Amino acid sequence: MFSLTASVLQVKQIMEEAVTRKFVHEDSSHIISFCAAVECCVLFGLKRRAAGFLRSNKIAALFMKVGKSFPLAEELCRKVQDLEQLIENARNQAQGVPENVRKVPKLPNLSPQAIRHLWIRTALFEKVLDKIVHYLVENSSKYYEKEALLMDPVDGPILASLLVGPCALEYTKMKTADHFWTDPSADELVQRHRIHSSHCRQDSPTKRPALCIQKRHSSGSMDDRPSLSARDYVESLHQNSRATLLYGKNNVLVQPRDDMEAIPGYLSLHQTADIMALKWTPNQLMNGSVGDLDYEKSVYWDYAMTIRLEEIVYLHCHQQDSGGTVVLVSQDGIQRPPLRFPRGGHLLQFLSCLENGLLPHGQLDPPLWSQRGKGKVFPKLKKRSPQGSSESASDKEDDEATDYVFRIIYPGTQTEFAGIAALNRGRVPGESLQAKLDHGDQSQAEGMHRSIFCPHVLGVSVGRAPLKLLCDNMKYQILSRAFYGWLAYCRHLSTVRTHLSALVNHNIVSPDVPCSASAGLTVDIWHRYLQDSSSYEDQELLRLIYYGGIQHEIRKAVWPFLLGHYQFGMTEAERKEVGEAVLPAQQLSVLTEWLGCEAIVRQREKESHAAALAKCSSGASLDSHIQRMMHRDSTISNEVFESVDEVEQTEVDSQLEDGKQSKIPNGTVPNGTCSPDSGHPSSQNFSITSGFSERSFSNEDSALETTKSSSSSQGKAAGSDLPAPPDTDGVQQEKLQGQDSLEGEFPPELLDMYTVNLHRIEKDVQRCDRNYWYFTPANLEKLRNVMCSYIWQHIEIGYVQGMCDLLAPLLVILDDEALAFSCFTELMKRMNQNFPHGGAMDTHFANMRSLIQILDSELFELMHQNGDYTHFYFCYRWFLLDFKRELVYDDVFAVWETIWAAAHVSSAHYVLFIALALVEMYRDIILENNMDFTDIIKFFNEMAERHNTKQILKLARDLVYKVQTLIENK
């Protein structure tokens, strides 16, 4: 049953890899594990005569026996035997055995694990494994005992059916760049995370708690489980590019617990660029199979040790006939479990490797002695004899010490123990600590010992017992750690209060949606409020919107209140006065001004284009003429104008007859405006919607009536046989004089600035959400009019790309030019500072950095390590457009109204918490894939308009609540 379960797991992993990576490589570890699991199932309960008496490879004997009656198995046997022959030939060549005669095919590159499971692996790649196992199930009585898995009426068919999927896949041998460096899409990353996290806990995505005192693990304790996977950990024990293996010895005994016998393991000493580490791994983990189901969960992982040598102060060594033992003592006085070496000088060899690894920065005290030809030896120290002992001198000479205490010191660094210097001053040069003890300087040694373990008790009497000193030291360590932890917490909390208190309101709002607010602001509640404004408090309405949003049917009525166009508590008469009297008058005044300026701009453009085309037809230099005609527009950015080739050719046919203007054929009426069917997007013939009646604007008419627009007829094509155009210098001079009289009403700088902004607006309007149903040509014209009105009032700031994105959702909901203009003006009071001319964006980035550093330090560390993208520039578009490009329109409505309500309920900077919620939503995917700055930009770009908005808003409320409680220290 265990093997069947393992097979199910491996099949699941293979199918998952096929789906997520679009291919499965033949050398995948999942393939090896799968073959091992299937082989266990097939061989379990196999009859002896079916397995073959003389064959060591029972799976080969079984398949060859099946091949006698099953053709597919016979063909498989032939292919595998050919492979085995190739392997044998390659082995003989490696051993120097001459290979005779014919040239054999090239041996495929097979790993030892692949050769071990060659029969199952080949059957899988030949797509016959499921058929062979199915045949074995149907004829199980012939091959298996009664207790065999394939004899089971349920488990046998299940196993056969389970193999159909892997046998249907395509496997590859190619190791391309894509095999080593995959760049999965956002869909694939999310899918992988869902598969892997299905069995994990589904609580808050923030795994590491905020503002907590992190537990300081004692390096090397039995609870230090390897952070890597089982396979990676075992591979890290060997020599690799990151760490040098200084020493390795198997069968080193360690007794992990008092109630256990000592178990053997592999002891290894590793050195990296900055640290040296000692590892001990039980043999059960070294010999275990990576494919075993319980290998990752083995209890022996709790016994594995990883010890950083920089934390070790003393090594107590004991020589014994059966070998040697070393006990490591750390700075806090904690002893590690004894490491018992087998006999044969392995203890001395370990100390020698350790001493060499410590150089040049550290050393052992006392040092090992070197003898030529014999290597390192223990220093010759005498055992301490009891006082009053009457041993002869000859006995003392033979009584050398077998137990040693070595200290790890770093002479190049300043020691933190005050007593060591005092002890060294009383020593003979070269005299070791052990020699000091041997010479009987007990009081001074005890003083040193006390100074090392407990620096604050240097003045105590020397008669205290070592156990008392150890207890005092442990007490001191516990109190000091508790104090410094509490101090760090207070400082951190002070930082939170200082830097983040302005980001949230001080009235704590629970993130849990109350039952009364789960539906948000409904139609019934809003109608009751309009009928009687005292029936609901303003704050209660905002709280409903904060938790549940607004029903779509009343958004058009509620949004003007949220944006400040109307004030809560206004009567119907007051709202009507603002909506039908004050606002139309303001809008009309703005329209009148910018339409008059636009008429001049259009006239200048038509004249420039006509003159340019005329010069083209006459063969004159286009560049020189444009330079002469556009000398006043030198400040205009090149990116605003399109080239002459890109502009739709405008045919101008002007005739001067008896001082009267005739109608221009392209639809331009005598006063210079465009007819409705001309197709020009100009607003010179502008029909005011949204309740405004059609009317002409006197200033525009009077300005345009003075326009003298005339030019010579243009040639259909440039050619040498065309008649020369008449002299246009006089006509051109007349046109320039008429234009100058028009431009006198507006300063040249204003005309230039408005021209630049007009072209930018028209370019953005035409491509703004072109696929959304609302934006028909008529509604795009509304969008353009509102945008031009706003820019005319804020011409010193001008239009910046992205402003249309902020206006578009307002126009969709309000569907009224005048109302949208007023609400957009209110919205831009907050959003305007996010654009390059403001300084709010840097503040957003700094606040995001502080929030993530405090609330999710693990994610912050990853961002800092992977190229340091803690600048959070990938959030730029989020803050600039209030997440408009990240969400679909319905979600944009919900998020925007929540942001507006949150300013009065929980936080005026709620956009920060939505951005943080977006990052936290996918924080596990970011950590699992070790994303850098490029990866995270690509990921969020691909995830645009596909987020779970309800979950994001819920998480944002949680984060606001967390910051509020931290500030209040609750």
Buried (B, 14 or more C-beta within 10 A) or exposed (E): EBBBEBBBBBBBBBBBBBEBBEBBBBBBBBBBBBBBBBBBBBBBBBEEEBBBEEEEBBBBBBBBBBBEEBEBBBEBBEBBEEBBEBBEBBEEEEEEEEEEEEEEEEBEEBEEBBEBBBBBBBBBBBBBBBBBBBBBBEBBEEBBBEEBBBBBEEBBBBBBEBBBBBBEBEBEEEEEEEEEEEEBEBEBBBBBBEBEEEEEEEEEBBEEEBBEBEEEEBBBBBEBEBEEEBEEBBEBBEEEEEBBBBBBBEBBBBBBEEEEEEBBBBBBBBBEEEEBBBBBBBBBBBEBEBBBBEBEEBEBBBBBBBBEBBBBBBBBBBBEEEBBBBBBBBBBBBEBBBBBBBEEBBBBBBBBBBBEBBEEEBBBBBEBEEEEEEEBEBBEBBEBBEEEEEEEEEEEEEEEBEEBBBBBBEEEEEEEBEBBEBBBEEBEEEBBBBBBBBBEBEEBBBBBBBBBBBBEBBEBEEEEEEEEBBEBBBEBBEEEEEEEBEEEBEEBBEBBEEBBBEBBBEEBBEBEBEEEBEBBBBEEBBEEBBEEBEEBEBEBBBBBBBBBBBBEEBBBBBBBBBBBBBEBEBEEEEBEEBBEEEBBEBBBEBBBBBBBBBBBBBBBBBBBBBBBBBBBBBEEEEEEBBEEBBEEBEEBEEEBBEEBEEBEEBEBBBEEEEEEBEEBEBBBBBBBBBBEEBEBEBBBBBEBBBBBEEEEBEBBBEBBEEBBBBBBBBBEEEEEEEEEBEEBEEBBEEBEEBBEEBBEBBEEEBBBBBBBBBBBBBBBBBEBBEEBEBBEEEBBBBBBBBBBBBBBBBBEBBBBEBBBBBBBBBBBBBBBBBBBBBBBBBBBEBBBBBBEEEEBBEBBBEBBBBBBBBBBBEBBBBBBEBEEBBBBEBBBBBBBBBBBBBBEBEBBBBBBBBBBBBBBBBBBBBBBBBBBBBBBBBBBBBBBBEBBBEBBBBBBEBBBEEBEBEEBBBBBBBBBBBBBEBBEEE
